[in-house]
Amino acid sequence: MRAVIGAALLLAWPAVLAAQGYTAEVSVSSSWVELRGLVRDSLPEAAVPGEGTVRRLEDGTVVTCIAGAFCHWYPSGPEESVSLVTQDLRISAWPGIRGVAAHAHLRGRYGSDGFWPRSDQEIEALYAYVSWERSDFRVRAGRQFRTNGLGYYNFDGASVLWRGLEPLRIDVYGGWSLARNLNAPRTGSLLESADEFAPDDRGLLVGVDVTGRWRNVATGTFTYQREIRGDELALYSERVAGGIGARWHQASVEVSADYDLAFGEINEASARIASPLPAGFDAGAQVRRYQPHFELWTIWGAFSPVGFDETRLWLGWRYPRLHLRLEGGGAWRRYEDADAGADFVGLEDDGWRAFGRARWERSGWFADLGYRAEEGSGAARYGGDLRAGRDFGAGRWVAAHATSSQSFSEFRLGEQLTAGVGIDGAFRLGELTLTGGWARYGLSYEGQPRVEDWIQHRAHLGVRYRLGTEPAGGGGAR
């Protein structure tokens, strides 16, 4: 990764020095949060009354017992305060050569608490590439990212976009693939510390994105992507995805799917329709099929993860005279048979969720109220949020918020209630923007005698500065 960052900076730095135009954004953000984990405690199995694996202590604490050994449970641990500090640099530069530009987004974590995940990865490149454009072609080289029907991927390599048959575009790409969401190879320490059987060889990625448009009525996309080991001895994944969208007046229809060629199964397929109705109403519906996807290197795909089918409906209403927007809806899921061989337990195979929202805006003032409820097999959650404040324009605003949620059901071994209040805002002065906020949450528990109620505080502070000139080199701050 350091080689990629270094190469990108070497390419970008002369462009910045001699740039006919450049834009940059530097930001520093810090977060502080109080945490309290769980600690492991135990008693000899013979000292705990009852029989079987699951038992209860005298105060009602649920414990897990191993015959002839110990019974274990997890009471509250000590409170800790941890911090995360990130530094981001986004820069684009045009050196004055027709069609040539350099782009980079670098992130550092200097000053972060060592307890925070990935805090030891002090610097990384989210992307860092050089591009060249000529009429029907665009070429990119370096670390770049790809967002398509298969999700978000980034890689170290090259891509070539051809748009000679507008409105049809064909984008071919390939290079060394990176583990998803890690900005690092699969052979890095991050995967090795999380999975005993992590890959021992990097991955090679090749793919093609095809997009097209018919007037302003319909669009279509197709993606093929294949990842193999660097030594070409095994396959990591091979998938395709496609989608079609159409709009007629204000109504829209979208159909999409992605298919795993290696496993021979659909990972996700959905059809969605939305349309305005008379009297200020609008409505929509969606049917969706989802099956979890795992790459071939990981053992998790061998456990036949369970998929589900979902139907979702929603209805909205806008009342301009009161500057009010109301919406609500719900969804129902049916899960596949887990084939776990435990039919006598009577596990539920469906679930539902419902939601509602009210939004009001007038003269810079705003208020947003939402409610959600969800129940499934062995777990349930209910809660709501309220946010209200004032937008002063020009990047300046302030808002207060409150939230409450409750989780319970048999698989949780107790109930948890979370309620909190907070305030946040932003202030912009020229190219300098300051953001910050604070929140206080109360967490209480029922059915977990040795897990203590407590108060959690969170805070965040950020500063962002933009600078640069226009690509034409006219000077002046951006």
C-alpha positions in Angstrom: 0.0 0.0 0.0 2.8 2.4 0.8 4.2 1.9 -2.7 0.8 2.8 -4.2 0.5 5.9 -2.1 4.1 6.9 -2.8 3.6 6.5 -6.6 0.4 8.4 -6.6 1.9 11.3 -4.6 5.0 11.4 -6.9 2.6 11.6 -9.9 0.3 14.1 -8.3 2.9 16.4 -6.6 4.4 17.9 -9.8 0.9 18.4 -11.1 0.1 20.4 -7.9 3.2 22.5 -8.2 2.7 23.4 -11.8 -1.1 23.1 -11.7 -3.2 25.3 -14.0 -5.9 24.4 -11.5 -6.4 22.4 -8.3 -8.9 21.9 -5.5 -8.1 20.4 -2.1 -10.0 19.8 1.1 -8.3 19.1 4.4 -10.3 17.9 7.3 -9.7 16.8 10.9 -12.4 15.1 12.9 -12.3 13.7 16.4 -14.8 11.6 18.4 -14.8 10.7 22.1 -17.1 8.0 23.5 -17.5 6.2 26.8 -17.7 2.4 26.6 -18.3 -0.4 29.0 -17.6 -3.9 28.0 -18.4 -7.3 29.6 -16.0 -9.5 31.6 -16.0 -13.2 31.9 -16.9 -14.7 35.3 -17.4 -18.3 36.4 -18.2 -20.8 39.2 -17.5 -24.5 39.5 -20.3 -26.4 37.8 -21.0 -28.4 40.9 -21.7 -25.1 42.8 -24.6 -24.1 40.5 -27.9 -25.7 41.2 -29.9 -27.4 38.4 -29.1 -29.5 35.4 -28.3 -29.0 31.8 -26.2 -26.5 29.9 -28.3 -23.4 30.6 -29.0 -22.6 34.3 -29.8 -19.6 36.5 -28.1 -18.3 39.6 -30.1 -17.2 42.6 -30.3 -13.6 41.4 -31.7 -14.8 38.0 -28.4 -14.5 36.0 -28.4 -16.9 33.1 -25.2 -19.0 32.9 -23.8 -21.6 30.5 -22.4 -24.7 32.2 -20.0 -27.4 31.0 -20.4 -30.7 32.9 -17.6 -31.4 35.3 -16.0 -27.9 34.6 -17.4 -24.4 35.1 -20.5 -22.3 34.6 -19.7 -19.0 32.8 -21.5 -15.6 32.5 -20.6 -12.1 31.5 -21.2 -9.2 34.0 -20.5 -5.6 33.5 -16.9 -4.5 33.1 -15.2 -1.2 33.9 -16.1 2.0 32.0 -13.5 3.3 29.5 -13.1 6.5 27.5 -11.8 6.1 23.9 -11.1 8.5 21.1 -10.8 8.4 17.4 -9.0 11.1 15.4 -8.9 11.0 11.6 -7.2 13.4 9.1 -8.4 13.5 5.5 -6.8 15.0 2.5 -8.8 15.1 -0.8 -7.0 16.7 -3.7 -7.5 17.0 -7.5 -5.0 18.7 -9.8 -4.8 19.6 -13.5 -1.2 20.2 -14.6 -2.1 22.0 -17.8 -1.8 19.0 -20.1 -5.0 18.5 -22.0 -7.1 15.8 -20.4 -4.7 14.9 -17.6 -5.7 15.1 -13.9 -4.6 13.6 -10.6 -6.9 12.7 -7.8 -6.2 11.4 -4.3 -8.0 10.8 -0.9 -5.6 10.0 1.9 -6.6 9.3 5.5 -4.6 9.2 8.7 -5.5 8.1 12.2 -2.8 9.8 14.2 -3.9 10.4 17.8 -6.5 7.7 17.9 -6.8 5.5 21.0 -5.1 2.1 20.5 -8.4 0.4 21.7 -10.1 1.6 18.5 -10.2 -1.0 15.6 -7.6 -0.3 12.9 -6.0 2.6 14.8 -2.6 1.1 14.1 -3.1 1.7 10.4 -1.9 5.2 10.6 -2.3 6.1 7.0 -4.2 4.7 4.0 -5.2 5.7 0.5 -8.9 5.4 -0.2 -8.1 6.3 -3.8 -5.0 7.8 -5.6 -5.0 7.7 -9.4 -4.1 9.7 -12.5 -6.6 10.0 -15.3 -6.3 10.9 -19.0 -9.3 11.8 -21.2 -9.5 12.1 -25.0 -12.9 12.4 -26.8 -14.3 8.9 -26.6 -11.8 7.5 -24.1 -10.9 7.8 -20.4 -7.9 6.0 -18.8 -7.2 5.8 -15.1 -4.2 4.2 -13.3 -3.6 3.8 -9.6 -5.8 3.0 -6.6 -9.4 3.5 -7.6 -12.9 2.4 -6.6 -15.8 0.9 -8.3 -19.5 1.2 -7.4 -21.8 -1.0 -9.4 -24.6 -3.6 -8.9 -22.2 -5.8 -7.0 -21.4 -3.2 -4.3 -18.3 -1.2 -3.6 -14.9 -2.5 -4.6 -11.5 -0.8 -4.8 -8.3 -2.1 -6.4 -4.8 -1.1 -7.5 -4.8 -1.2 -11.3 -6.2 0.5 -14.4 -9.5 1.1 -16.1 -10.5 2.1 -19.6 -13.8 3.8 -20.4 -15.1 3.9 -24.0 -18.1 6.1 -24.9 -17.9 6.0 -28.7 -21.4 4.6 -29.0 -23.2 7.2 -26.8 -25.4 6.7 -24.9 -23.7 3.3 -24.5 -20.6 3.2 -22.3 -18.2 0.3 -21.7 -15.7 0.4 -18.8 -13.1 -2.3 -18.5 -11.0 -2.6 -15.4 -8.5 -4.8 -13.6 -5.6 -5.1 -11.2 -4.8 -6.2 -7.7 -8.0 -6.5 -5.7 -8.4 -5.3 -2.1 -10.4 -6.8 0.7 -13.8 -5.1 0.8 -14.0 -2.2 3.3 -10.4 -2.6 4.3 -8.3 -0.8 1.6 -5.8 -3.5 2.1 -4.9 -6.9 0.4 -6.4 -10.1 1.6 -3.0 -11.2 2.8 -2.7 -8.2 5.2 -2.7 -8.4 9.0 -6.3 -7.2 9.2 -7.8 -10.4 7.8 -5.1 -12.7 9.4 -6.0 -11.4 12.8 -9.8 -12.0 12.2 -9.8 -15.3 10.4 -7.5 -18.3 11.0 -7.8 -19.4 7.4 -7.2 -16.0 5.7 -5.9 -16.2 2.1 -2.1 -16.5 1.7 -2.1 -14.9 -1.8 -3.3 -11.6 -3.2 -6.2 -11.4 -5.6 -6.4 -10.4 -9.3 -9.6 -8.6 -10.3 -11.0 -8.2 -13.8 -14.4 -6.8 -14.8 -16.5 -4.8 -17.2 -19.3 -2.3 -16.6 -21.8 -1.5 -19.4 -24.3 1.3 -19.0 -26.8 2.7 -21.5 -29.6 5.2 -21.7 -32.6 5.5 -24.0 -33.6 9.2 -24.2 -34.8 10.3 -20.7 -37.0 7.3 -20.3 -34.9 4.2 -19.5 -31.5 3.2 -18.3 -29.7 -0.2 -18.1 -26.6 -1.5 -16.5 -24.6 -4.8 -16.7 -21.6 -5.9 -14.7 -19.3 -8.9 -14.9 -16.6 -9.3 -12.3 -14.1 -12.1 -11.6 -11.4 -12.4 -8.8 -8.8 -15.1 -8.7 -5.7 -15.8 -6.6 -2.5 -14.0 -7.8 -0.9 -17.4 -8.5 -4.0 -18.3 -10.6 -4.6 -21.5 -8.6 -8.0 -20.7 -7.2 -11.1 -18.6 -7.7 -12.2 -16.0 -5.1 -15.5 -15.0 -6.7 -17.2 -14.7 -10.1 -20.5 -12.7 -10.3 -22.7 -10.8 -12.6 -25.3 -8.0 -12.0 -27.7 -6.1 -14.0 -30.6 -3.6 -13.7 -33.2 -1.7 -15.7 -34.9 1.5 -14.7 -37.7 3.3 -16.5 -39.5 6.6 -15.8 -42.8 7.7 -17.3 -43.9 11.2 -16.2 -43.3 10.9 -12.4 -43.8 7.2 -12.1 -40.7 4.9 -12.0 -40.0 1.2 -12.2 -36.7 -0.5 -11.3 -35.6 -4.1 -11.6 -32.2 -5.4 -10.6 -30.4 -8.7 -9.7 -27.0 -10.1 -9.0 -26.0 -13.7 -9.6 -23.1 -15.7 -8.1 -21.7 -17.8 -10.9 -19.5 -19.8 -8.5 -22.3 -21.0 -6.3 -24.9 -20.9 -9.0 -27.5 -18.8 -7.1 -29.1 -15.4 -7.0 -27.7 -13.2 -4.2 -30.2 -10.5 -4.5 -33.1 -9.6 -6.8 -35.7 -6.8 -6.5 -38.4 -5.1 -8.3 -39.6 -1.6 -7.2 -42.4 0.7 -8.4 -43.2 4.2 -7.2 -45.8 6.7 -8.4 -47.5 9.9 -7.4 -51.3 9.7 -6.6 -54.0 12.4 -6.5 -54.5 14.8 -3.6 -50.7 15.0 -2.7 -50.3 11.3 -2.1 -47.5 9.0 -3.4 -47.0 5.3 -3.0 -44.6 2.5 -3.7 -44.0 -1.2 -3.5 -41.0 -3.5 -3.6 -40.5 -7.2 -3.7 -37.0 -8.5 -2.8 -35.1 -11.8 -2.7 -31.8 -11.9 -0.7 -29.2 -14.6 -0.2 -26.0 -13.8 1.7 -22.8 -13.9 -0.5 -19.5 -15.2 0.7 -16.3 -15.4 -1.2 -14.9 -18.9 -1.9 -11.8 -18.4 0.3 -13.9 -18.2 3.5 -15.5 -21.2 5.3 -18.7 -19.3 6.1 -20.3 -20.1 2.8 -20.2 -23.8 3.6 -22.8 -23.3 6.3 -25.6 -22.7 3.8 -26.6 -19.2 5.0 -30.3 -18.7 5.1 -31.9 -16.2 2.7 -35.3 -14.5 2.8 -38.1 -13.0 0.6 -39.4 -9.6 1.5 -42.4 -7.5 0.5 -42.4 -3.8 1.3 -45.1 -1.1 0.9 -45.1 2.6 1.7 -47.4 5.6 1.4 -46.6 9.3 1.6 -48.6 12.5 1.8 -47.5 16.1 1.3 -49.5 19.1 2.6 -47.8 22.3 1.1 -49.9 24.7 3.1 -48.5 23.4 6.4 -45.1 22.6 4.9 -45.6 19.0 6.1 -44.6 15.6 4.8 -46.0 12.4 6.3 -45.0 8.9 5.3 -45.4 5.3 6.6 -45.1 1.7 5.6 -44.2 -1.8 6.5 -42.5 -4.9 5.3 -42.9 -8.6 5.8 -40.2 -11.3 5.5 -40.2 -15.1 5.0 -37.0 -16.9 5.8 -35.9 -20.1 4.2 -35.8 -23.4 6.2 -32.5 -23.4 8.1 -32.4 -27.3 8.0 -31.0 -27.2 11.5 -32.6 -30.4 12.6 -34.4 -28.7 15.5 -38.0 -28.6 14.4 -39.3 -29.4 17.9 -38.1 -26.0 19.0 -40.7 -24.3 16.9 -38.5 -21.5 15.4 -40.3 -18.7 13.7 -39.6 -18.4 10.0 -41.1 -14.9 9.4 -40.8 -11.4 10.6 -42.2 -7.9 10.1 -41.3 -4.2 10.5 -43.2 -1.0 10.3 -42.1 2.6 10.1 -43.5 6.2 10.1 -42.1 9.6 9.7 -43.3 13.3 9.8 -41.2 16.1 8.4 -41.9 19.8 8.8 -39.9 22.7 7.3 -40.5 26.5 7.2 -38.4 29.6 7.1 -35.3 27.7 8.0 -36.9 25.9 11.0 -37.3 22.1 10.7 -38.5 19.1 12.8 -38.3 15.4 11.9 -40.1 12.7 13.9 -39.7 9.0 13.2 -40.9 5.7 14.6 -39.9 2.1 13.9 -40.9 -1.3 15.0 -39.4 -4.7 14.1 -40.1 -8.3 15.2 -38.4 -11.5 14.1 -37.4 -14.9 15.3 -36.3 -14.5 18.9 -35.7 -10.7 18.9 -37.7 -7.5 18.7 -36.9 -3.8 18.7 -39.1 -0.7 19.0 -38.0 2.9 19.0 -38.3 6.5 17.8 -36.3 9.6 17.0 -36.9 13.4 17.1 -34.7 16.0 15.6 -35.5 19.8 15.5 -33.5 22.8 14.8 -32.7 25.9 12.6 -30.9 26.1 9.3 -29.3 29.6 8.9 -28.0 28.9 5.4 -24.5 29.1 4.0 -23.5 25.9 5.9 -24.6 27.0 9.3 -27.2 25.1 11.4 -28.0 23.9 14.9 -30.2 21.0 16.0 -31.3 19.1 19.1 -32.2 15.4 19.0 -33.7 12.8 21.2 -33.9 9.0 20.7 -35.3 6.0 22.5 -35.2 2.3 21.6 -36.1 -1.0 23.4 -34.8 -4.5 22.5 -36.2 -7.7 23.9 -37.3 -11.3 23.3 -36.1 -14.7 24.3 -32.8 -14.8 22.4 -31.6 -11.6 24.1 -31.8 -13.1 27.6 -33.2 -9.8 28.9 -34.5 -6.4 27.8 -32.5 -3.3 27.1 -33.8 0.3 27.0 -31.7 3.1 25.5 -32.8 6.8 25.7 -30.7 9.8 24.9 -30.6 13.5 24.0 -28.0 15.6 22.3 -27.2 18.7 20.3 -25.0 19.3 17.2 -24.4 22.0 14.6 -22.1 23.5 12.0 -20.6 27.0 11.4 -19.0 28.0 8.1 -16.8 31.0 7.6 -15.6 31.3 4.1 -13.8 28.1 3.2 -13.5 27.0 6.9 -16.3 24.8 8.4 -16.5 23.8 12.0 -18.8 21.0 13.2 -19.4 19.5 16.6 -21.9 17.8 18.9 -22.5 16.1 22.2 -25.0 13.4 23.3 -25.9 11.7 26.6 -27.5 8.2 26.6 -29.0 6.2 29.4 -28.9 2.4 29.2 -31.0 0.3 31.5 -31.5 -3.5 31.6 -34.1 -6.0 32.8 -33.5 -9.7 33.2 -29.7 -9.2 33.4 -29.0 -8.7 37.1 -25.3 -8.5 36.9 -25.3 -6.0 34.0 -25.5 -2.6 35.5 -27.4 0.5 34.3 -25.2 3.3 33.3 -24.9 6.7 31.5 -22.9 7.1 28.3 -21.5 10.3 26.9 -20.4 11.0 23.3 -18.8 14.0 21.7 -17.4 14.9 18.3 -15.6 17.9 16.8 -14.4 18.5 13.3 -12.8 21.2 11.1 -12.7 21.3 7.3 -10.9 23.8 5.0 -11.2 24.1 1.3 -8.7 25.7 -1.0 -7.7 25.8 -4.6 -8.2 27.4 -8.0 -10.4 26.7 -10.9 -9.1 24.2 -13.6 -8.8 27.1 -16.0 -6.2 28.7 -13.7 -8.1 31.8 -13.1 -6.8 32.1 -9.5 -8.7 32.8 -6.4 -10.0 30.5 -3.7 -12.5 27.8 -4.6 
